[in-house]
């Protein structure tokens, strides 16, 4: 099939559709306390996933999740002033 046999691309297929989807309202930024709570829940979720990956005997997944968990811990210690106690606290049970 040559270029002459190919149909031309209609302009309507290239141009964006006007008014197709309404714009979503902007999300507000989380406060420090909300951010800390979200990070804490994320940390606990990652810890559960690490335990599950260990049960499945998948060392690559365990390593990946442990790195993600460390990154969350770094964010907590950087953003929350009293997070130095994060390493010393008993975090075995989520709130």
C-alpha positions in Angstrom: 0.0 0.0 0.0 1.5 3.3 -1.0 1.2 6.7 0.6 -1.3 7.7 -2.0 -3.7 4.8 -1.0 -3.6 5.8 2.7 -6.5 7.9 3.8 -5.6 11.3 5.1 -5.9 11.8 8.9 -9.0 13.8 9.7 -8.3 17.0 11.7 -11.0 16.0 14.1 -9.0 13.0 15.2 -6.0 15.2 16.0 -7.7 18.3 17.6 -8.7 18.0 21.2 -12.4 17.6 21.9 -13.8 20.8 23.3 -15.6 20.4 26.7 -15.2 16.6 26.7 -14.4 16.2 30.4 -15.1 18.7 33.2 -12.0 19.8 35.1 -11.6 18.3 38.5 -11.2 20.6 41.4 -7.7 21.0 42.7 -6.7 18.9 45.6 -5.7 20.9 48.7 -2.3 20.2 50.2 -2.2 18.0 53.3 -1.3 19.5 56.6 1.7 18.3 58.5 -0.3 16.1 60.8 -2.3 14.6 57.9 0.9 14.0 55.9 2.5 12.3 58.9 -0.6 10.1 59.3 -0.6 9.2 55.7 3.1 8.3 55.7 2.6 6.3 58.9 -0.1 4.2 57.3 1.9 3.8 54.1 4.9 2.6 56.2 2.7 0.0 57.9 1.3 -1.1 54.5 4.8 -1.5 53.2 5.8 -3.5 56.3 2.9 -5.9 55.7 3.9 -6.2 52.0 7.5 -7.0 53.0 6.3 -9.7 55.3 4.2 -11.2 52.5 7.1 -11.0 50.1 9.3 -12.8 52.6 6.6 -15.5 53.0 6.6 -15.9 49.2 10.4 -16.2 49.3 10.9 -13.4 46.7 14.2 -11.6 47.7 14.0 -9.0 44.9 10.6 -7.9 46.0 11.6 -7.8 49.6 14.6 -5.6 48.7 12.4 -3.2 46.6 9.8 -2.9 49.3 12.5 -2.4 52.0 14.0 0.5 50.0 10.6 2.0 49.6 10.0 1.7 53.4 13.3 3.4 54.1 12.3 6.3 51.7 9.1 6.7 53.7 11.0 6.7 57.0 13.3 9.5 55.5 10.2 11.5 54.6 8.8 11.1 58.1 12.0 12.2 59.8 12.4 15.2 57.4 8.9 16.5 57.7 7.8 15.7 61.3 9.9 17.5 64.0 9.4 14.8 66.7 10.1 11.9 64.3 13.5 11.1 65.9 11.5 8.9 68.3 10.2 7.1 65.2 13.0 4.6 65.4 12.7 4.0 69.1 8.9 3.7 69.3 7.0 0.4 69.3 5.4 0.5 65.8 4.2 -3.1 65.8 0.6 -2.2 65.7 -1.0 0.5 63.5 -3.4 3.0 65.0 
